[in-house]
Amino acid sequence: MKTSFAAAFAAPFALALAVAALPALAADKPSVVAEVNGTKIHEADLIAYQRTLPPQMASQAPYEALQDMAVNNMLVAEQAKKEGLEKDPELKQLYQQLLVKVWMNKHLRSEVTPAAIKAAYDGYLTSAKPEDEVRARHILLETEDQAKAVIAELKKGADFTETAKAKSKDPSAKQNGGDLGYFTQGEMVPQFSTAAFGMKAGELLDNPVQSQFGWHVIKVEDRRTATPPTLEQATPAIREDLAEKLAQKLVADIRAKAKVTLYDRDGKTVEKK
């Protein structure tokens, strides 16, 4: 699975987007919503606390619940200070991590806008080439002889779906009857793709195809030209891609201005900037 550099910031970024859409509270209001041991909690503080909550909770929590949670949060924080936890090394590390997330979140939120997403989507539509898709079923078997025997049964009228459920070693076949859905050529192993994309809709392949998984009996159900996703469908992937690229650039820009020296485990310099 692809490891995204921006993944570390994805949660706060998504949360910020969710909270930004909330109409319940106004950040510019200076009104006091509570007072705890002489310390006032303002409506802006309540909004800041609201942003720390999971998106679903943040969007559904009523004013009174947010108010109560903010008060309790402040009381516990005061108690932690009384117990000297401000000097705890763990807090220093957590503070640094939080600071990084808040800083990155601020920049991602200002750059990865609906307009930027729309521009990226339009660019994709301009450059994207229509791709052929095939919908196929397969029956996966251990040996070539087993596969040839199954093809002979199918040619005599055996139902492909039921045969796949009964004989395929692909675990998913028991539920889907060997249906792989629609896929483009690059989404399958080369041997399978070459065979499937050389067939017509409704055709059963005369000879089984071998891959690293075993021997495949293939039937093509349909062929079509893939339609591009809508803006709404593409938005999550585009947002992640833009955030990934921006996060890399932001860190690279900062690091380019810094003096960084790295050492190996023996204390020898391995990189110097």
Secondary structure, 3 states (H helix, E strand, C coil): CCCCCCHHHHHHHHHHHHHHCCCCCCCCCCCEEEEECCEEEEHHHHHHHHCCCCHHHHHHCCHHHHHHHHHHHHHHHHHHHHCCHHHCHHHHHHHHHHHHHHHHHHHHHHHCCHHHHHHHHHHHHHHCCCCEEEEEEEEEECCHHHHHHHHHHHHCCCCHHHHHHHHCCCCCHHHHCCEEEEECHHHCCHHHHHHHCCCCCCCECCCCEEECCEEEEEEEEEEEECCCCCHHHHHHHHHHHHHHHHHHHHHHHHHHCCCCEEECCCCCEEEEC
